[in-house]
Amino acid sequence: MRSLNLALVPLIALALWQGVVWAAGVPPFILPGPVRVAQALASNAAMLAEQARFTLANLAMGMSAGIVLGVVTAINLALSPAARWLMRPMLVAAQAVPVFALAPVLTLWLGYGAPSKVVMVALVVYFPVASVLFDALMRPPPALADLARAMGARPWRDLVLIRLPHALPALGSGLRLAAVQAPFAVIVGEWVGSSRGLGHLMLMANGRGQPDLMFAALALLAAMGLALFALAGAVQRLTERGRG
């Protein structure tokens, strides 16, 4: 039943979209209908696939780097009071700066290629993963924490046997937050400066008066975001099942 509902939602959204186009008589150059977008997807499939591969590769590398750095940071903060004293204020201050405002700076430093987009995605993923996991690591089950202290467990054993297993579902929540923000981050990076990718294609299509192609690229990006969100949700369910 749940899978049926998930399949019906996009169909209802597409029907409403087409109904608005028909009822309001919106010109195609302002809002193309889903039929026109589907035709643009079919007629430009090879080009869209090539640009989507570049964007997806940047997403995958950026998310992988952000997750690894976020997990390592959270563990270091949980283990070391000195690290918490030094790095925690820096994390809070860094989160107050809009990461997307750094896109022009990253492009200036790293160029128009993939590295600036990968770093952009990694930064967006890093903060929620590190923050959510650290908060969970610092809130272990009280009974087990008291038992570990009573038995004189070393910090690493306490972390591996008690804190980390109970923090894994929180890591899944952080991944879901990151999965929502990561596609937007890579597109902003490609908008600011790139010669490839779906973001670059959207800019080119907009400048050439091809809104159907622009919406086709946007549809692919939305599909990537939904797939990442579903994958993060599956990871979260696995961690919750494993803890149970």
Secondary structure, DSSP 4 states (H G I P E B T S, - for coil): -HHHHHHHHHHHHHHHHHHHHHHHT--TTTS--HHHHHHHHHHTHHHHHHHHHHHHHHHHHHHHHHHHHHHHHHHHHHH-HHHHHHHHHHHHHHHHS-GGGGHHHHHHHH-SSHHHHHHHHHHHHHHHHHHHHHHHHT---HHHHHHHHHTT--HHHHIIIIIHHHHHHHHHHHHHHHHHHHHHHHHHHHHHS-SSSHHHHHHHHHHTT-HHHHHHHHHHHHHHHHHHHHHHHHHHHHHHHHH-
